[in-house]
């Protein structure tokens, strides 16, 4: 993951999220933003931040295992890496990280309850 971390910056993360939010989908974006907030937390151990930066660096790269512009499946590898990171880091993801991410995704996508009606 460290190699991908070279491509990470807060600015490039938010640029990618804003540009591809609709195409990537609510679930992927909410997970990415949750991990972003987890990495920003001073309580998150350094090794966990390194994992997050690597995963978010991979997300930022446009040419990864499945290029993001590939219709229907372009973000599948990104989602897989985010889900794997969640599994590894679940002990460090606080309710407030999830809540910040949920609020942001609601601003961009609307309330989740409204989308299922």
C-alpha positions as CSV (number, residue, x, y, z in Angstrom):
1,X,0.0,0.0,0.0
2,X,2.9,2.3,0.6
3,X,3.5,2.7,-3.1
4,X,0.0,3.9,-3.6
5,X,0.4,6.3,-0.7
6,X,2.8,8.4,-2.8
7,X,-0.1,9.4,-4.9
8,X,-2.2,10.6,-1.9
9,X,-2.9,14.2,-0.9
10,X,-6.0,15.6,0.8
11,X,-6.5,17.8,-2.3
12,X,-6.3,15.0,-4.8
13,X,-8.6,12.9,-2.6
14,X,-11.3,15.5,-2.5
15,X,-10.9,16.3,-6.2
16,X,-11.4,12.6,-7.1
17,X,-14.4,12.2,-4.7
18,X,-16.1,15.3,-6.1
19,X,-15.4,14.5,-9.7
20,X,-16.5,10.8,-9.5
21,X,-19.0,10.7,-6.7
22,X,-22.0,9.9,-8.9
23,X,-20.2,7.4,-11.0
24,X,-18.5,5.7,-8.1
25,X,-21.7,5.5,-6.0
26,X,-22.8,6.4,-2.6
27,X,-21.4,3.3,-0.8
28,X,-17.9,3.7,-2.1
29,X,-17.8,7.4,-1.5
30,X,-19.1,7.1,2.0
31,X,-16.5,4.4,2.8
32,X,-13.7,6.5,1.3
33,X,-14.8,9.6,3.3
34,X,-15.1,7.5,6.5
35,X,-11.5,6.3,6.1
36,X,-10.4,9.9,5.3
37,X,-11.8,11.1,8.7
38,X,-10.3,8.0,10.4
39,X,-6.9,9.0,9.1
40,X,-7.3,12.6,10.3
41,X,-8.0,11.4,13.8
42,X,-5.0,11.8,16.1
43,X,-6.1,8.6,18.0
44,X,-5.7,6.5,14.9
45,X,-2.3,4.6,15.1
46,X,0.3,5.4,12.6
47,X,0.2,1.9,11.0
48,X,-3.5,2.3,10.5
49,X,-3.1,5.7,8.9
50,X,-0.5,4.2,6.5
51,X,-3.0,1.6,5.4
52,X,-5.7,4.2,4.9
53,X,-3.3,6.5,2.9
54,X,-2.3,3.5,0.7
55,X,-6.0,2.6,0.0
56,X,-7.0,6.2,-0.7
57,X,-3.9,6.6,-2.9
58,X,-5.0,3.6,-4.9
59,X,-8.5,5.1,-5.1
60,X,-7.1,8.3,-6.4
61,X,-5.1,6.7,-9.2
62,X,-7.1,6.7,-12.5
63,X,-5.2,3.7,-13.9
64,X,-5.4,0.9,-11.4
65,X,-6.4,-2.8,-11.8
66,X,-9.7,-1.8,-13.4
67,X,-9.6,1.7,-14.9
68,X,-12.2,4.0,-13.3
69,X,-13.6,5.0,-16.7
70,X,-14.6,1.4,-17.5
71,X,-18.4,1.3,-17.6
72,X,-20.2,-0.6,-14.8
73,X,-17.1,-2.1,-13.2
74,X,-14.5,0.7,-13.1
75,X,-14.7,1.2,-9.3
76,X,-15.2,-2.4,-8.3
77,X,-11.5,-2.8,-7.4
78,X,-11.6,0.5,-5.4
79,X,-14.6,-0.7,-3.5
80,X,-12.9,-4.0,-2.7
81,X,-9.8,-2.3,-1.3
82,X,-11.9,0.1,0.8
83,X,-14.0,-2.9,2.2
84,X,-10.7,-4.7,3.0
85,X,-9.4,-1.7,4.8
86,X,-12.6,-1.4,6.8
87,X,-12.2,-5.0,7.9
88,X,-8.6,-4.4,9.0
89,X,-9.3,-1.0,10.7
90,X,-12.8,-1.5,12.2
91,X,-11.5,-1.0,15.7
92,X,-10.3,2.5,14.8
93,X,-13.3,3.7,12.9
94,X,-15.3,5.8,15.3
95,X,-19.0,6.6,15.1
96,X,-18.1,10.3,14.6
97,X,-16.0,9.3,11.5
98,X,-19.0,7.5,10.1
99,X,-21.4,10.3,10.9
100,X,-19.2,13.0,9.2
101,X,-19.1,10.7,6.1
102,X,-22.8,10.1,6.2
103,X,-23.6,13.8,6.4
104,X,-21.3,14.6,3.4
105,X,-22.9,11.8,1.3
106,X,-26.4,13.0,2.3
107,X,-25.5,16.5,1.0
108,X,-24.3,15.0,-2.3
109,X,-26.7,12.1,-2.8
110,X,-29.7,12.9,-0.6
111,X,-30.9,10.8,2.3
112,X,-30.4,7.1,1.9
113,X,-34.0,6.5,3.0
114,X,-35.3,8.8,0.2
115,X,-33.3,6.8,-2.4
116,X,-35.1,3.5,-1.7
117,X,-38.6,4.9,-2.0
